[in-house]
Amino acid sequence: SWLEQVRDMDPSMYMMNHQQQYMMQQQMMQQQQQQQTNFINTANMVSHIQEKEAKTKKPKGRMSAYTYFVQMCREEHRKKHPNESVNFTEFSKKCAERWKQMNEPEKKRFADMAVKDKVRYDKEMASYAPPTEAGGRRKKKKKDPNAPKRPLSAFFLFCADERPNVKALYPQYSVGETAKELGERWNKVSAELKAQYEAKVALDKTRYERDMENYKNKIARGDSVVDDEEEEDVEDDEE
């Protein structure tokens, strides 16, 4: 039996086996402690990276009450006509006319959504830290030529339509003078016409979000290659 084997065992051999077992137990404990330390360090590193990415990722731009309204109209149209493409110009006009006929109580829920989104945007911008290079300069991000084009603002859509008229009337104007003239004309545009441009922006934003989702899925599958990062957003204030 094993008791007889223990009795017949040389005491020095017994002590050696006991020491070996003790050393093995100590090694196992050290390995477990090291694994636990590595796990904690990895978790802290991941948390730090996620926190840094959250701070350097530019917050999504805030939405206006009218943009929320156009999105609702777009969803309504999609549910009623799921297989029908949208006529950009006609849909914009209908949205503008419908918005114009609405009273303030009807518009209030969209205004409340815009206010709530502004609070979200201001909060995210407060903790936003643009990526920088050595020396404190803002890091210039590279652009993937295959990435979807961002939607233009209502003001820039107006400029694209009106710039030829300005150049025809004032061919001697410089770029700065042309921009100033366009800004003055935009300030004089009627609310109805501005609403039509806002509707175009809202529709194009839907297109961009859909294309961007497909683009990111392609990146995840390895169908396309991004140079480094998307080009940073450049927000131009409407005059």
BANUTI-759564 format. One line per 3 residues: number of its first residue (from 1); their letters; for each residue x, y, z of C-alpha. Coordinates in Angstrom, 1 decimal, padded with zeros to 4 digits, m for minus. Example, Ala and Ser with C-alpha at 12.3 -4.5 7.8 and 13.67 -1.06 7.14 Angstrom:
2
1) AS) 012.3/m004.5/007.8; 013.7/m001.1/007.1
This chain:
239
1) SWL) 000.0/000.0/000.0; 001.0/003.6/m000.3; 001.5/003.8/003.5
4) EQV) 004.1/001.0/003.3; 005.8/002.9/000.5; 006.0/006.0/002.6
7) RDM) 007.4/004.1/005.6; 010.0/002.5/003.4; 010.9/005.8/001.7
10) DPS) 014.2/007.4/002.6; 013.5/010.5/004.8; 015.7/012.6/002.6
13) MYM) 013.7/011.6/m000.5; 010.5/012.4/001.4; 011.8/015.9/002.3
16) MNH) 012.8/016.5/m001.3; 009.4/015.6/m002.7; 007.8/017.8/m000.1
19) QQQ) 010.1/020.7/m001.1; 009.3/020.1/m004.8; 005.6/020.2/m004.2
22) YMM) 006.0/023.4/m002.1; 008.0/025.0/m004.9; 005.5/024.0/m007.5
25) QQQ) 002.7/025.5/m005.5; 004.6/028.7/m005.1; 005.3/028.8/m008.9
28) MMQ) 001.6/028.2/m009.6; 000.6/031.0/m007.2; 003.1/033.4/m008.9
31) QQQ) 001.8/032.5/m012.3; m001.8/033.1/m011.2; m000.8/036.5/m009.7
34) QQQ) 001.0/037.4/m012.8; m002.0/036.5/m015.0; m004.3/038.6/m012.8
37) TNF) m001.9/041.5/m013.0; m001.7/041.2/m016.8; m005.4/041.1/m017.0
40) INT) m005.8/044.2/m014.9; m003.1/046.0/m016.9; m004.8/045.0/m020.2
43) ANM) m008.2/046.2/m019.0; m006.7/049.5/m017.9; m005.0/050.0/m021.2
46) VSH) m008.2/049.2/m023.2; m010.1/051.6/m021.0; m007.5/054.3/m021.6
49) IQE) m007.5/053.8/m025.3; m011.3/053.9/m025.5; m011.4/057.1/m023.4
52) KEA) m008.7/058.7/m025.6; m010.6/057.7/m028.8; m013.8/059.2/m027.3
55) KTK) m012.1/062.5/m026.7; m010.4/062.7/m030.1; m013.4/061.6/m032.1
58) KPK) m015.2/064.7/m033.3; m018.8/064.9/m032.0; m021.7/064.5/m034.5
61) GRM) m023.0/067.9/m035.6; m026.1/069.2/m034.0; m029.4/069.1/m035.9
64) SAY) m032.0/071.8/m036.4; m035.7/071.5/m035.8; m036.3/071.6/m039.5
67) TYF) m033.8/068.8/m040.1; m035.7/066.6/m037.7; m038.9/067.4/m039.4
70) VQM) m037.5/066.5/m042.9; m036.2/063.2/m041.4; m039.7/062.4/m040.2
73) CRE) m041.1/063.2/m043.7; m038.5/061.0/m045.3; m039.4/058.1/m043.0
76) EHR) m043.1/058.6/m043.7; m042.4/058.5/m047.4; m040.2/055.5/m047.1
79) KKH) m042.9/053.5/m045.3; m045.6/054.5/m047.8; m043.4/054.0/m050.9
82) PNE) m040.6/051.6/m049.9; m039.6/050.9/m053.5; m040.0/054.4/m054.9
85) SVN) m037.0/056.7/m055.3; m037.3/060.3/m054.0; m037.4/063.2/m056.4
88) FTE) m035.0/065.5/m054.6; m036.4/068.9/m055.8; m040.1/068.0/m055.5
91) FSK) m039.7/066.4/m052.0; m037.8/069.5/m050.8; m040.5/071.8/m052.0
94) KCA) m043.3/069.7/m050.4; m041.4/069.6/m047.1; m040.9/073.4/m047.1
97) ERW) m044.6/074.0/m047.9; m045.7/071.6/m045.2; m043.4/073.2/m042.6
100) KQM) m044.6/076.7/m043.6; m048.2/075.6/m042.9; m047.5/074.2/m039.5
103) NEP) m048.3/076.3/m036.4; m045.9/076.8/m033.5; m047.3/074.0/m031.3
106) EKK) m046.9/071.5/m034.1; m043.3/072.7/m034.6; m042.5/072.6/m030.9
109) RFA) m041.7/068.9/m030.7; m039.1/069.3/m033.4; m037.7/072.4/m031.6
112) DMA) m037.5/070.4/m028.4; m035.6/067.7/m030.2; m033.2/070.3/m031.5
115) VKD) m032.7/071.8/m028.1; m031.9/068.4/m026.6; m029.5/067.6/m029.4
118) KVR) m027.7/070.9/m028.8; m027.2/070.0/m025.2; m025.7/066.7/m026.3
121) YDK) m023.5/068.4/m028.8; m022.2/071.1/m026.4; m021.5/068.5/m023.8
124) EMA) m019.5/066.3/m026.2; m017.6/069.3/m027.6; m016.6/070.4/m024.1
127) SYA) m014.6/067.2/m023.7; m013.5/067.0/m027.4; m009.7/067.2/m027.9
130) PPT) m008.5/067.4/m031.5; m005.6/065.0/m032.3; m002.3/066.8/m032.3
133) EAG) 001.2/066.2/m033.6; 004.5/066.9/m031.9; 004.8/070.6/m031.2
136) GRR) 001.1/071.0/m030.3; m000.1/071.4/m033.9; m003.4/069.8/m034.9
139) KKK) m002.8/066.5/m036.7; m003.8/066.7/m040.4; m005.8/063.6/m041.2
142) KKD) m005.6/061.8/m044.5; m008.7/061.2/m046.6; m009.7/057.9/m048.3
145) PNA) m010.7/058.8/m051.9; m013.3/056.0/m051.8; m015.0/057.4/m048.7
148) PKR) m018.6/058.9/m049.2; m018.7/062.6/m049.7; m020.1/064.6/m046.8
151) PLS) m023.3/066.5/m047.4; m022.9/070.2/m048.0; m024.6/072.9/m045.8
154) AFF) m027.6/074.8/m047.1; m025.4/077.8/m047.6; m022.9/076.0/m049.8
157) LFC) m025.7/074.5/m051.9; m027.0/078.0/m052.4; m023.5/079.2/m053.3
160) ADE) m023.2/076.4/m055.9; m026.4/077.7/m057.5; m025.8/081.4/m057.2
163) RPN) m022.0/081.7/m057.8; m022.4/081.6/m061.7; m024.8/084.5/m061.4
166) VKA) m022.4/086.5/m059.3; m019.5/085.8/m061.6; m021.5/086.8/m064.6
169) LYP) m022.6/090.1/m063.0; m019.2/090.8/m061.4; m016.5/089.1/m063.5
172) QYS) m013.8/091.3/m061.9; m014.5/090.0/m058.3; m011.9/088.1/m056.4
175) VGE) m012.6/085.0/m054.5; m013.1/086.9/m051.3; m015.3/089.5/m052.9
178) TAK) m017.4/086.8/m054.5; m017.8/085.0/m051.2; m018.9/088.3/m049.5
181) ELG) m021.5/088.9/m052.2; m022.8/085.4/m051.8; m023.1/085.8/m048.1
184) ERW) m025.1/089.0/m048.5; m027.4/087.4/m051.0; m027.9/084.4/m048.6
187) NKV) m028.9/086.8/m045.8; m031.6/088.2/m048.1; m033.0/084.9/m049.2
190) SAE) m036.6/084.2/m048.1; m037.3/081.7/m045.4; m039.2/079.5/m047.8
193) LKA) m036.2/079.2/m050.2; m033.9/078.5/m047.2; m036.2/075.8/m046.1
196) QYE) m035.9/074.1/m049.5; m032.1/074.1/m049.2; m032.4/072.7/m045.7
199) AKV) m034.6/069.9/m047.0; m032.0/069.1/m049.6; m029.4/068.9/m046.8
202) ALD) m031.5/066.6/m044.8; m032.1/064.2/m047.7; m028.4/064.3/m048.6
205) KTR) m027.5/063.5/m045.0; m029.7/060.4/m045.2; m027.8/059.4/m048.3
208) YER) m024.4/060.0/m046.6; m025.3/058.0/m043.5; m026.4/055.1/m045.6
211) DME) m023.3/055.2/m047.8; m021.1/055.6/m044.8; m022.6/052.5/m043.2
214) NYK) m022.0/050.5/m046.4; m018.4/051.9/m046.6; m017.6/051.0/m043.0
217) NKI) m018.9/047.5/m043.6; m016.6/047.2/m046.7; m013.7/048.3/m044.6
220) ARG) m014.5/045.7/m041.9; m014.6/043.0/m044.6; m011.3/044.2/m046.1
223) DSV) m012.8/045.2/m049.4; m011.3/048.7/m049.2; m008.3/050.4/m047.6
226) VDD) m008.3/053.6/m045.7; m005.0/055.6/m045.8; m005.0/056.4/m042.1
229) EEE) m008.0/058.3/m040.9; m010.9/060.2/m042.4; m010.3/063.8/m043.2
232) EDV) m011.3/066.0/m040.3; m014.6/067.8/m040.6; m014.4/071.4/m041.6
235) EDD) m017.4/073.3/m040.5; m018.1/076.6/m042.2; m020.4/079.0/m040.4
238) EE) m023.2/080.4/m042.5; m023.0/084.1/m042.7
